[in-house]
Amino acid sequence: MKATYSLSHSLIAAAHPSTIDLIINFGADNETDNQITRRPLNLSLVIDRSGSMAGKSLLKCLLQTGVSLINLESAVNFNFPKTC
């Protein structure tokens, strides 16, 4: 397995607090590892729709969920449980 990383900012201020994101990507070491057939993944998503998630929080959650689903491989089986 090969791992690469990057930071959200190229410079970090020494005397000022700030938030820096560390992005880690994992991949196969060589091309033969990419050709291994993977078993399908069964994925269930549960999204909190309670009062504390109303408004912008819920919208951000739904948008990020959509982005995540688009980026998944085709061998993923989705399960959207009914809400209670």
HTML snippet that shows the backbone in 3Dmol.js (N, CA, C, O; Angstrom):
<script src="https://3Dmol.org/build/3Dmol-min.js"></script>
<div id="view" style="width:600px;height:400px;position:relative"></div>
<script>
const pdb = `
ATOM      1  N   MET A   1       0.845  -1.169   0.000  1.00  0.00           N
ATOM      2  CA  MET A   1       0.000   0.000   0.000  1.00  0.00           C
ATOM      3  C   MET A   1       0.891   1.233   0.000  1.00  0.00           C
ATOM      4  O   MET A   1       1.917   1.280   0.678  1.00  0.00           O
ATOM      5  N   LYS A   2       0.482   2.215  -0.765  1.00  0.00           N
ATOM      6  CA  LYS A   2       1.209   3.472  -0.858  1.00  0.00           C
ATOM      7  C   LYS A   2       0.329   4.574  -0.270  1.00  0.00           C
ATOM      8  O   LYS A   2      -0.864   4.649  -0.565  1.00  0.00           O
ATOM      9  N   ALA A   3       0.920   5.420   0.556  1.00  0.00           N
ATOM     10  CA  ALA A   3       0.183   6.545   1.131  1.00  0.00           C
ATOM     11  C   ALA A   3       0.874   7.843   0.747  1.00  0.00           C
ATOM     12  O   ALA A   3       2.098   7.951   0.824  1.00  0.00           O
ATOM     13  N   THR A   4       0.086   8.824   0.334  1.00  0.00           N
ATOM     14  CA  THR A   4       0.604  10.159   0.067  1.00  0.00           C
ATOM     15  C   THR A   4      -0.198  11.137   0.914  1.00  0.00           C
ATOM     16  O   THR A   4      -1.328  10.850   1.308  1.00  0.00           O
ATOM     17  N   TYR A   5       0.384  12.276   1.184  1.00  0.00           N
ATOM     18  CA  TYR A   5      -0.320  13.260   2.005  1.00  0.00           C
ATOM     19  C   TYR A   5      -0.089  14.660   1.471  1.00  0.00           C
ATOM     20  O   TYR A   5       0.861  14.913   0.731  1.00  0.00           O
ATOM     21  N   SER A   6      -0.974  15.563   1.859  1.00  0.00           N
ATOM     22  CA  SER A   6      -0.813  16.975   1.548  1.00  0.00           C
ATOM     23  C   SER A   6      -1.516  17.784   2.635  1.00  0.00           C
ATOM     24  O   SER A   6      -2.380  17.277   3.350  1.00  0.00           O
ATOM     25  N   LEU A   7      -1.134  19.024   2.740  1.00  0.00           N
ATOM     26  CA  LEU A   7      -1.747  19.939   3.707  1.00  0.00           C
ATOM     27  C   LEU A   7      -2.619  20.943   2.964  1.00  0.00           C
ATOM     28  O   LEU A   7      -2.369  21.257   1.801  1.00  0.00           O
ATOM     29  N   SER A   8      -3.642  21.442   3.645  1.00  0.00           N
ATOM     30  CA  SER A   8      -4.533  22.411   3.020  1.00  0.00           C
ATOM     31  C   SER A   8      -3.863  23.767   2.830  1.00  0.00           C
ATOM     32  O   SER A   8      -4.307  24.559   1.999  1.00  0.00           O
ATOM     33  N   HIS A   9      -2.796  24.050   3.587  1.00  0.00           N
ATOM     34  CA  HIS A   9      -2.043  25.299   3.460  1.00  0.00           C
ATOM     35  C   HIS A   9      -0.566  24.967   3.326  1.00  0.00           C
ATOM     36  O   HIS A   9      -0.058  24.088   4.023  1.00  0.00           O
ATOM     37  N   SER A  10       0.118  25.660   2.443  1.00  0.00           N
ATOM     38  CA  SER A  10       1.544  25.388   2.263  1.00  0.00           C
ATOM     39  C   SER A  10       2.402  26.048   3.350  1.00  0.00           C
ATOM     40  O   SER A  10       3.511  25.590   3.624  1.00  0.00           O
ATOM     41  N   LEU A  11       1.898  27.113   3.964  1.00  0.00           N
ATOM     42  CA  LEU A  11       2.624  27.793   5.037  1.00  0.00           C
ATOM     43  C   LEU A  11       1.788  27.772   6.313  1.00  0.00           C
ATOM     44  O   LEU A  11       0.563  27.890   6.275  1.00  0.00           O
ATOM     45  N   ILE A  12       2.477  27.618   7.442  1.00  0.00           N
ATOM     46  CA  ILE A  12       1.796  27.604   8.739  1.00  0.00           C
ATOM     47  C   ILE A  12       2.376  28.739   9.580  1.00  0.00           C
ATOM     48  O   ILE A  12       3.582  28.780   9.822  1.00  0.00           O
ATOM     49  N   ALA A  13       1.522  29.656  10.024  1.00  0.00           N
ATOM     50  CA  ALA A  13       1.970  30.782  10.842  1.00  0.00           C
ATOM     51  C   ALA A  13       2.380  30.285  12.223  1.00  0.00           C
ATOM     52  O   ALA A  13       1.669  29.483  12.828  1.00  0.00           O
ATOM     53  N   ALA A  14       3.516  30.754  12.725  1.00  0.00           N
ATOM     54  CA  ALA A  14       4.050  30.258  13.987  1.00  0.00           C
ATOM     55  C   ALA A  14       3.313  30.821  15.201  1.00  0.00           C
ATOM     56  O   ALA A  14       3.105  30.091  16.171  1.00  0.00           O
ATOM     57  N   ALA A  15       2.920  32.066  15.181  1.00  0.00           N
ATOM     58  CA  ALA A  15       2.376  32.696  16.376  1.00  0.00           C
ATOM     59  C   ALA A  15       0.864  32.850  16.356  1.00  0.00           C
ATOM     60  O   ALA A  15       0.300  33.457  17.266  1.00  0.00           O
ATOM     61  N   HIS A  16       0.192  32.314  15.339  1.00  0.00           N
ATOM     62  CA  HIS A  16      -1.244  32.499  15.218  1.00  0.00           C
ATOM     63  C   HIS A  16      -1.944  31.133  15.145  1.00  0.00           C
ATOM     64  O   HIS A  16      -1.532  30.260  14.380  1.00  0.00           O
ATOM     65  N   PRO A  17      -2.990  30.960  15.936  1.00  0.00           N
ATOM     66  CA  PRO A  17      -3.724  29.690  15.837  1.00  0.00           C
ATOM     67  C   PRO A  17      -4.451  29.602  14.492  1.00  0.00           C
ATOM     68  O   PRO A  17      -4.999  30.591  14.006  1.00  0.00           O
ATOM     69  N   SER A  18      -4.447  28.430  13.912  1.00  0.00           N
ATOM     70  CA  SER A  18      -5.139  28.227  12.643  1.00  0.00           C
ATOM     71  C   SER A  18      -5.501  26.759  12.498  1.00  0.00           C
ATOM     72  O   SER A  18      -4.988  25.903  13.218  1.00  0.00           O
ATOM     73  N   THR A  19      -6.387  26.485  11.561  1.00  0.00           N
ATOM     74  CA  THR A  19      -6.801  25.122  11.277  1.00  0.00           C
ATOM     75  C   THR A  19      -6.133  24.675   9.992  1.00  0.00           C
ATOM     76  O   THR A  19      -6.196  25.365   8.974  1.00  0.00           O
ATOM     77  N   ILE A  20      -5.497  23.520  10.042  1.00  0.00           N
ATOM     78  CA  ILE A  20      -4.836  22.945   8.881  1.00  0.00           C
ATOM     79  C   ILE A  20      -5.424  21.559   8.662  1.00  0.00           C
ATOM     80  O   ILE A  20      -5.534  20.773   9.602  1.00  0.00           O
ATOM     81  N   ASP A  21      -5.801  21.258   7.429  1.00  0.00           N
ATOM     82  CA  ASP A  21      -6.321  19.939   7.094  1.00  0.00           C
ATOM     83  C   ASP A  21      -5.197  19.083   6.540  1.00  0.00           C
ATOM     84  O   ASP A  21      -4.420  19.536   5.699  1.00  0.00           O
ATOM     85  N   LEU A  22      -5.109  17.846   7.010  1.00  0.00           N
ATOM     86  CA  LEU A  22      -4.163  16.866   6.489  1.00  0.00           C
ATOM     87  C   LEU A  22      -4.953  15.903   5.625  1.00  0.00           C
ATOM     88  O   LEU A  22      -5.884  15.259   6.111  1.00  0.00           O
ATOM     89  N   ILE A  23      -4.599  15.792   4.349  1.00  0.00           N
ATOM     90  CA  ILE A  23      -5.305  14.929   3.406  1.00  0.00           C
ATOM     91  C   ILE A  23      -4.401  13.737   3.117  1.00  0.00           C
ATOM     92  O   ILE A  23      -3.284  13.908   2.630  1.00  0.00           O
ATOM     93  N   ILE A  24      -4.880  12.533   3.414  1.00  0.00           N
ATOM     94  CA  ILE A  24      -4.108  11.315   3.203  1.00  0.00           C
ATOM     95  C   ILE A  24      -4.807  10.482   2.141  1.00  0.00           C
ATOM     96  O   ILE A  24      -6.000  10.199   2.248  1.00  0.00           O
ATOM     97  N   ASN A  25      -4.059  10.088   1.113  1.00  0.00           N
ATOM     98  CA  ASN A  25      -4.573   9.227   0.054  1.00  0.00           C
ATOM     99  C   ASN A  25      -3.857   7.890   0.121  1.00  0.00           C
ATOM    100  O   ASN A  25      -2.629   7.842   0.191  1.00  0.00           O
ATOM    101  N   PHE A  26      -4.622   6.798   0.098  1.00  0.00           N
ATOM    102  CA  PHE A  26      -4.060   5.454   0.105  1.00  0.00           C
ATOM    103  C   PHE A  26      -4.273   4.837  -1.263  1.00  0.00           C
ATOM    104  O   PHE A  26      -5.342   4.987  -1.856  1.00  0.00           O
ATOM    105  N   GLY A  27      -3.271   4.152  -1.763  1.00  0.00           N
ATOM    106  CA  GLY A  27      -3.380   3.517  -3.062  1.00  0.00           C
ATOM    107  C   GLY A  27      -2.535   2.262  -3.125  1.00  0.00           C
ATOM    108  O   GLY A  27      -1.789   1.950  -2.196  1.00  0.00           O
ATOM    109  N   ALA A  28      -2.657   1.552  -4.221  1.00  0.00           N
ATOM    110  CA  ALA A  28      -1.893   0.329  -4.430  1.00  0.00           C
ATOM    111  C   ALA A  28      -0.441   0.675  -4.754  1.00  0.00           C
ATOM    112  O   ALA A  28      -0.157   1.731  -5.318  1.00  0.00           O
ATOM    113  N   ASP A  29       0.476  -0.226  -4.390  1.00  0.00           N
ATOM    114  CA  ASP A  29       1.893  -0.019  -4.660  1.00  0.00           C
ATOM    115  C   ASP A  29       2.216  -0.069  -6.145  1.00  0.00           C
ATOM    116  O   ASP A  29       3.045   0.704  -6.627  1.00  0.00           O
ATOM    117  N   ASN A  30       1.572  -0.967  -6.870  1.00  0.00           N
ATOM    118  CA  ASN A  30       1.860  -1.083  -8.293  1.00  0.00           C
ATOM    119  C   ASN A  30       0.588  -1.441  -9.049  1.00  0.00           C
ATOM    120  O   ASN A  30      -0.464  -1.652  -8.445  1.00  0.00           O
ATOM    121  N   GLU A  31       0.688  -1.507 -10.350  1.00  0.00           N
ATOM    122  CA  GLU A  31      -0.496  -1.710 -11.186  1.00  0.00           C
ATOM    123  C   GLU A  31      -1.140  -3.065 -11.007  1.00  0.00           C
ATOM    124  O   GLU A  31      -2.350  -3.189 -11.191  1.00  0.00           O
ATOM    125  N   THR A  32      -0.369  -4.098 -10.650  1.00  0.00           N
ATOM    126  CA  THR A  32      -0.978  -5.423 -10.492  1.00  0.00           C
ATOM    127  C   THR A  32      -1.938  -5.436  -9.312  1.00  0.00           C
ATOM    128  O   THR A  32      -2.926  -6.169  -9.327  1.00  0.00           O
ATOM    129  N   ASP A  33      -1.656  -4.621  -8.272  1.00  0.00           N
ATOM    130  CA  ASP A  33      -2.564  -4.542  -7.127  1.00  0.00           C
ATOM    131  C   ASP A  33      -3.884  -3.889  -7.516  1.00  0.00           C
ATOM    132  O   ASP A  33      -4.916  -4.181  -6.912  1.00  0.00           O
ATOM    133  N   ASN A  34      -3.870  -2.999  -8.527  1.00  0.00           N
ATOM    134  CA  ASN A  34      -5.092  -2.330  -8.959  1.00  0.00           C
ATOM    135  C   ASN A  34      -6.042  -3.273  -9.686  1.00  0.00           C
ATOM    136  O   ASN A  34      -7.230  -2.974  -9.811  1.00  0.00           O
ATOM    137  N   GLN A  35      -5.541  -4.404 -10.166  1.00  0.00           N
ATOM    138  CA  GLN A  35      -6.349  -5.322 -10.951  1.00  0.00           C
ATOM    139  C   GLN A  35      -7.021  -6.397 -10.106  1.00  0.00           C
ATOM    140  O   GLN A  35      -7.731  -7.242 -10.651  1.00  0.00           O
ATOM    141  N   ILE A  36      -6.820  -6.390  -8.801  1.00  0.00           N
ATOM    142  CA  ILE A  36      -7.443  -7.367  -7.917  1.00  0.00           C
ATOM    143  C   ILE A  36      -8.932  -7.046  -7.822  1.00  0.00           C
ATOM    144  O   ILE A  36      -9.317  -5.902  -7.580  1.00  0.00           O
ATOM    145  N   THR A  37      -9.770  -8.075  -8.016  1.00  0.00           N
ATOM    146  CA  THR A  37     -11.217  -7.880  -7.934  1.00  0.00           C
ATOM    147  C   THR A  37     -11.619  -7.758  -6.472  1.00  0.00           C
ATOM    148  O   THR A  37     -11.266  -8.598  -5.643  1.00  0.00           O
ATOM    149  N   ARG A  38     -12.340  -6.731  -6.178  1.00  0.00           N
ATOM    150  CA  ARG A  38     -12.787  -6.470  -4.816  1.00  0.00           C
ATOM    151  C   ARG A  38     -14.218  -6.946  -4.635  1.00  0.00           C
ATOM    152  O   ARG A  38     -15.043  -6.801  -5.538  1.00  0.00           O
ATOM    153  N   ARG A  39     -14.517  -7.513  -3.475  1.00  0.00           N
ATOM    154  CA  ARG A  39     -15.889  -7.890  -3.171  1.00  0.00           C
ATOM    155  C   ARG A  39     -16.737  -6.633  -3.073  1.00  0.00           C
ATOM    156  O   ARG A  39     -16.240  -5.590  -2.647  1.00  0.00           O
ATOM    157  N   PRO A  40     -18.025  -6.709  -3.463  1.00  0.00           N
ATOM    158  CA  PRO A  40     -18.888  -5.532  -3.364  1.00  0.00           C
ATOM    159  C   PRO A  40     -19.021  -5.062  -1.907  1.00  0.00           C
ATOM    160  O   PRO A  40     -19.029  -5.870  -0.978  1.00  0.00           O
ATOM    161  N   LEU A  41     -19.120  -3.780  -1.739  1.00  0.00           N
ATOM    162  CA  LEU A  41     -19.289  -3.171  -0.423  1.00  0.00           C
ATOM    163  C   LEU A  41     -20.761  -2.852  -0.220  1.00  0.00           C
ATOM    164  O   LEU A  41     -21.393  -2.247  -1.086  1.00  0.00           O
ATOM    165  N   ASN A  42     -21.301  -3.252   0.906  1.00  0.00           N
ATOM    166  CA  ASN A  42     -22.672  -2.891   1.265  1.00  0.00           C
ATOM    167  C   ASN A  42     -22.596  -1.691   2.191  1.00  0.00           C
ATOM    168  O   ASN A  42     -21.975  -1.758   3.251  1.00  0.00           O
ATOM    169  N   LEU A  43     -23.225  -0.599   1.794  1.00  0.00           N
ATOM    170  CA  LEU A  43     -23.115   0.661   2.513  1.00  0.00           C
ATOM    171  C   LEU A  43     -24.498   1.150   2.906  1.00  0.00           C
ATOM    172  O   LEU A  43     -25.396   1.249   2.069  1.00  0.00           O
ATOM    173  N   SER A  44     -24.661   1.454   4.182  1.00  0.00           N
ATOM    174  CA  SER A  44     -25.903   2.051   4.673  1.00  0.00           C
ATOM    175  C   SER A  44     -25.586   3.446   5.198  1.00  0.00           C
ATOM    176  O   SER A  44     -24.595   3.644   5.901  1.00  0.00           O
ATOM    177  N   LEU A  45     -26.428   4.402   4.854  1.00  0.00           N
ATOM    178  CA  LEU A  45     -26.254   5.768   5.322  1.00  0.00           C
ATOM    179  C   LEU A  45     -27.413   6.153   6.226  1.00  0.00           C
ATOM    180  O   LEU A  45     -28.578   5.923   5.903  1.00  0.00           O
ATOM    181  N   VAL A  46     -27.076   6.733   7.348  1.00  0.00           N
ATOM    182  CA  VAL A  46     -28.086   7.239   8.269  1.00  0.00           C
ATOM    183  C   VAL A  46     -27.775   8.712   8.484  1.00  0.00           C
ATOM    184  O   VAL A  46     -26.674   9.062   8.909  1.00  0.00           O
ATOM    185  N   ILE A  47     -28.740   9.572   8.192  1.00  0.00           N
ATOM    186  CA  ILE A  47     -28.544  11.012   8.312  1.00  0.00           C
ATOM    187  C   ILE A  47     -29.472  11.547   9.395  1.00  0.00           C
ATOM    188  O   ILE A  47     -30.681  11.319   9.370  1.00  0.00           O
ATOM    189  N   ASP A  48     -28.885  12.252  10.330  1.00  0.00           N
ATOM    190  CA  ASP A  48     -29.628  12.845  11.444  1.00  0.00           C
ATOM    191  C   ASP A  48     -30.449  14.018  10.922  1.00  0.00           C
ATOM    192  O   ASP A  48     -29.898  14.985  10.395  1.00  0.00           O
ATOM    193  N   ARG A  49     -31.776  13.927  11.073  1.00  0.00           N
ATOM    194  CA  ARG A  49     -32.656  15.016  10.634  1.00  0.00           C
ATOM    195  C   ARG A  49     -33.350  15.681  11.817  1.00  0.00           C
ATOM    196  O   ARG A  49     -34.408  16.290  11.662  1.00  0.00           O
ATOM    197  N   SER A  50     -32.752  15.562  12.990  1.00  0.00           N
ATOM    198  CA  SER A  50     -33.363  16.137  14.187  1.00  0.00           C
ATOM    199  C   SER A  50     -33.263  17.664  14.153  1.00  0.00           C
ATOM    200  O   SER A  50     -32.653  18.235  13.250  1.00  0.00           O
ATOM    201  N   GLY A  51     -33.861  18.305  15.133  1.00  0.00           N
ATOM    202  CA  GLY A  51     -33.880  19.764  15.189  1.00  0.00           C
ATOM    203  C   GLY A  51     -32.506  20.400  15.209  1.00  0.00           C
ATOM    204  O   GLY A  51     -32.319  21.481  14.650  1.00  0.00           O
ATOM    205  N   SER A  52     -31.533  19.746  15.847  1.00  0.00           N
ATOM    206  CA  SER A  52     -30.186  20.328  15.922  1.00  0.00           C
ATOM    207  C   SER A  52     -29.486  20.320  14.571  1.00  0.00           C
ATOM    208  O   SER A  52     -28.508  21.044  14.385  1.00  0.00           O
ATOM    209  N   MET A  53     -29.964  19.518  13.625  1.00  0.00           N
ATOM    210  CA  MET A  53     -29.350  19.447  12.298  1.00  0.00           C
ATOM    211  C   MET A  53     -30.104  20.297  11.271  1.00  0.00           C
ATOM    212  O   MET A  53     -29.757  20.286  10.091  1.00  0.00           O
ATOM    213  N   ALA A  54     -31.107  21.014  11.699  1.00  0.00           N
ATOM    214  CA  ALA A  54     -31.939  21.788  10.768  1.00  0.00           C
ATOM    215  C   ALA A  54     -31.135  22.908  10.107  1.00  0.00           C
ATOM    216  O   ALA A  54     -30.139  23.387  10.650  1.00  0.00           O
ATOM    217  N   GLY A  55     -31.589  23.304   8.940  1.00  0.00           N
ATOM    218  CA  GLY A  55     -30.988  24.448   8.254  1.00  0.00           C
ATOM    219  C   GLY A  55     -29.687  24.117   7.551  1.00  0.00           C
ATOM    220  O   GLY A  55     -29.583  23.121   6.834  1.00  0.00           O
ATOM    221  N   LYS A  56     -28.683  24.980   7.770  1.00  0.00           N
ATOM    222  CA  LYS A  56     -27.406  24.847   7.071  1.00  0.00           C
ATOM    223  C   LYS A  56     -26.690  23.541   7.404  1.00  0.00           C
ATOM    224  O   LYS A  56     -26.047  22.957   6.531  1.00  0.00           O
ATOM    225  N   SER A  57     -26.785  23.075   8.634  1.00  0.00           N
ATOM    226  CA  SER A  57     -26.101  21.838   9.025  1.00  0.00           C
ATOM    227  C   SER A  57     -26.607  20.657   8.208  1.00  0.00           C
ATOM    228  O   SER A  57     -25.814  19.854   7.717  1.00  0.00           O
ATOM    229  N   LEU A  58     -27.919  20.548   8.061  1.00  0.00           N
ATOM    230  CA  LEU A  58     -28.491  19.447   7.287  1.00  0.00           C
ATOM    231  C   LEU A  58     -28.148  19.598   5.808  1.00  0.00           C
ATOM    232  O   LEU A  58     -27.830  18.609   5.147  1.00  0.00           O
ATOM    233  N   LEU A  59     -28.206  20.801   5.287  1.00  0.00           N
ATOM    234  CA  LEU A  59     -27.871  21.036   3.882  1.00  0.00           C
ATOM    235  C   LEU A  59     -26.425  20.647   3.593  1.00  0.00           C
ATOM    236  O   LEU A  59     -26.155  19.981   2.594  1.00  0.00           O
ATOM    237  N   LYS A  60     -25.488  21.054   4.454  1.00  0.00           N
ATOM    238  CA  LYS A  60     -24.089  20.690   4.283  1.00  0.00           C
ATOM    239  C   LYS A  60     -23.911  19.177   4.329  1.00  0.00           C
ATOM    240  O   LYS A  60     -23.154  18.615   3.539  1.00  0.00           O
ATOM    241  N   CYS A  61     -24.599  18.525   5.240  1.00  0.00           N
ATOM    242  CA  CYS A  61     -24.521  17.068   5.376  1.00  0.00           C
ATOM    243  C   CYS A  61     -25.014  16.383   4.103  1.00  0.00           C
ATOM    244  O   CYS A  61     -24.372  15.453   3.614  1.00  0.00           O
ATOM    245  N   LEU A  62     -26.132  16.827   3.568  1.00  0.00           N
ATOM    246  CA  LEU A  62     -26.693  16.224   2.362  1.00  0.00           C
ATOM    247  C   LEU A  62     -25.795  16.453   1.148  1.00  0.00           C
ATOM    248  O   LEU A  62     -25.609  15.548   0.335  1.00  0.00           O
ATOM    249  N   LEU A  63     -25.240  17.655   1.021  1.00  0.00           N
ATOM    250  CA  LEU A  63     -24.341  17.945  -0.096  1.00  0.00           C
ATOM    251  C   LEU A  63     -23.079  17.090  -0.030  1.00  0.00           C
ATOM    252  O   LEU A  63     -22.644  16.543  -1.044  1.00  0.00           O
ATOM    253  N   GLN A  64     -22.490  16.974   1.159  1.00  0.00           N
ATOM    254  CA  GLN A  64     -21.281  16.163   1.297  1.00  0.00           C
ATOM    255  C   GLN A  64     -21.577  14.689   1.084  1.00  0.00           C
ATOM    256  O   GLN A  64     -20.741  13.963   0.546  1.00  0.00           O
ATOM    257  N   THR A  65     -22.746  14.239   1.495  1.00  0.00           N
ATOM    258  CA  THR A  65     -23.144  12.855   1.248  1.00  0.00           C
ATOM    259  C   THR A  65     -23.224  12.596  -0.253  1.00  0.00           C
ATOM    260  O   THR A  65     -22.760  11.561  -0.731  1.00  0.00           O
ATOM    261  N   GLY A  66     -23.807  13.526  -0.994  1.00  0.00           N
ATOM    262  CA  GLY A  66     -23.893  13.385  -2.448  1.00  0.00           C
ATOM    263  C   GLY A  66     -22.521  13.326  -3.090  1.00  0.00           C
ATOM    264  O   GLY A  66     -22.292  12.507  -3.979  1.00  0.00           O
ATOM    265  N   VAL A  67     -21.600  14.183  -2.653  1.00  0.00           N
ATOM    266  CA  VAL A  67     -20.234  14.182  -3.184  1.00  0.00           C
ATOM    267  C   VAL A  67     -19.557  12.850  -2.875  1.00  0.00           C
ATOM    268  O   VAL A  67     -18.873  12.286  -3.729  1.00  0.00           O
ATOM    269  N   SER A  68     -19.746  12.353  -1.667  1.00  0.00           N
ATOM    270  CA  SER A  68     -19.134  11.079  -1.278  1.00  0.00           C
ATOM    271  C   SER A  68     -19.678   9.929  -2.111  1.00  0.00           C
ATOM    272  O   SER A  68     -18.915   9.054  -2.520  1.00  0.00           O
ATOM    273  N   LEU A  69     -20.975   9.913  -2.368  1.00  0.00           N
ATOM    274  CA  LEU A  69     -21.574   8.840  -3.157  1.00  0.00           C
ATOM    275  C   LEU A  69     -21.077   8.863  -4.594  1.00  0.00           C
ATOM    276  O   LEU A  69     -20.868   7.807  -5.191  1.00  0.00           O
ATOM    277  N   ILE A  70     -20.887  10.047  -5.156  1.00  0.00           N
ATOM    278  CA  ILE A  70     -20.391  10.167  -6.524  1.00  0.00           C
ATOM    279  C   ILE A  70     -18.974   9.605  -6.631  1.00  0.00           C
ATOM    280  O   ILE A  70     -18.619   9.011  -7.648  1.00  0.00           O
ATOM    281  N   ASN A  71     -18.173   9.788  -5.597  1.00  0.00           N
ATOM    282  CA  ASN A  71     -16.773   9.373  -5.640  1.00  0.00           C
ATOM    283  C   ASN A  71     -16.544   7.896  -5.326  1.00  0.00           C
ATOM    284  O   ASN A  71     -15.420   7.409  -5.449  1.00  0.00           O
ATOM    285  N   LEU A  72     -17.583   7.183  -4.927  1.00  0.00           N
ATOM    286  CA  LEU A  72     -17.424   5.755  -4.633  1.00  0.00           C
ATOM    287  C   LEU A  72     -17.378   4.943  -5.918  1.00  0.00           C
ATOM    288  O   LEU A  72     -17.881   5.367  -6.958  1.00  0.00           O
ATOM    289  N   GLU A  73     -16.771   3.776  -5.826  1.00  0.00           N
ATOM    290  CA  GLU A  73     -16.682   2.880  -6.973  1.00  0.00           C
ATOM    291  C   GLU A  73     -18.052   2.285  -7.298  1.00  0.00           C
ATOM    292  O   GLU A  73     -18.977   2.348  -6.488  1.00  0.00           O
ATOM    293  N   SER A  74     -18.166   1.710  -8.489  1.00  0.00           N
ATOM    294  CA  SER A  74     -19.436   1.134  -8.925  1.00  0.00           C
ATOM    295  C   SER A  74     -19.766  -0.175  -8.207  1.00  0.00           C
ATOM    296  O   SER A  74     -20.900  -0.644  -8.301  1.00  0.00           O
ATOM    297  N   ALA A  75     -18.822  -0.774  -7.499  1.00  0.00           N
ATOM    298  CA  ALA A  75     -19.057  -2.038  -6.807  1.00  0.00           C
ATOM    299  C   ALA A  75     -19.639  -1.825  -5.408  1.00  0.00           C
ATOM    300  O   ALA A  75     -19.471  -2.673  -4.532  1.00  0.00           O
ATOM    301  N   VAL A  76     -20.312  -0.712  -5.200  1.00  0.00           N
ATOM    302  CA  VAL A  76     -20.906  -0.411  -3.899  1.00  0.00           C
ATOM    303  C   VAL A  76     -22.418  -0.564  -4.001  1.00  0.00           C
ATOM    304  O   VAL A  76     -23.052   0.018  -4.881  1.00  0.00           O
ATOM    305  N   ASN A  77     -22.987  -1.345  -3.100  1.00  0.00           N
ATOM    306  CA  ASN A  77     -24.442  -1.517  -3.024  1.00  0.00           C
ATOM    307  C   ASN A  77     -24.969  -0.582  -1.947  1.00  0.00           C
ATOM    308  O   ASN A  77     -24.565  -0.680  -0.789  1.00  0.00           O
ATOM    309  N   PHE A  78     -25.859   0.315  -2.314  1.00  0.00           N
ATOM    310  CA  PHE A  78     -26.385   1.291  -1.368  1.00  0.00           C
ATOM    311  C   PHE A  78     -27.662   0.788  -0.721  1.00  0.00           C
ATOM    312  O   PHE A  78     -28.489   0.136  -1.359  1.00  0.00           O
ATOM    313  N   ASN A  79     -27.806   1.107   0.561  1.00  0.00           N
ATOM    314  CA  ASN A  79     -28.995   0.769   1.311  1.00  0.00           C
ATOM    315  C   ASN A  79     -29.461   2.045   1.999  1.00  0.00           C
ATOM    316  O   ASN A  79     -28.766   2.578   2.864  1.00  0.00           O
ATOM    317  N   PHE A  80     -30.628   2.529   1.617  1.00  0.00           N
ATOM    318  CA  PHE A  80     -31.184   3.736   2.235  1.00  0.00           C
ATOM    319  C   PHE A  80     -32.345   3.313   3.121  1.00  0.00           C
ATOM    320  O   PHE A  80     -33.461   3.119   2.640  1.00  0.00           O
ATOM    321  N   PRO A  81     -32.079   3.167   4.427  1.00  0.00           N
ATOM    322  CA  PRO A  81     -33.134   2.713   5.321  1.00  0.00           C
ATOM    323  C   PRO A  81     -34.249   3.760   5.439  1.00  0.00           C
ATOM    324  O   PRO A  81     -34.006   4.962   5.329  1.00  0.00           O
ATOM    325  N   LYS A  82     -35.456   3.283   5.663  1.00  0.00           N
ATOM    326  CA  LYS A  82     -36.582   4.201   5.869  1.00  0.00           C
ATOM    327  C   LYS A  82     -36.421   4.891   7.204  1.00  0.00           C
ATOM    328  O   LYS A  82     -35.856   4.329   8.143  1.00  0.00           O
ATOM    329  N   THR A  83     -36.922   6.117   7.285  1.00  0.00           N
ATOM    330  CA  THR A  83     -36.849   6.847   8.545  1.00  0.00           C
ATOM    331  C   THR A  83     -38.001   6.439   9.438  1.00  0.00           C
ATOM    332  O   THR A  83     -39.058   6.018   8.968  1.00  0.00           O
ATOM    333  N   CYS A  84     -37.776   6.571  10.737  1.00  0.00           N
ATOM    334  CA  CYS A  84     -38.825   6.215  11.702  1.00  0.00           C
ATOM    335  C   CYS A  84     -39.711   7.390  11.976  1.00  0.00           C
ATOM    336  O   CYS A  84     -40.652   7.283  12.763  1.00  0.00           O
TER     337      CYS A  84
END
`;
const viewer = $3Dmol.createViewer("view");
viewer.addModel(pdb, "pdb");
viewer.setStyle({}, {cartoon: {color: "spectrum"}});
viewer.zoomTo();
viewer.render();
</script>
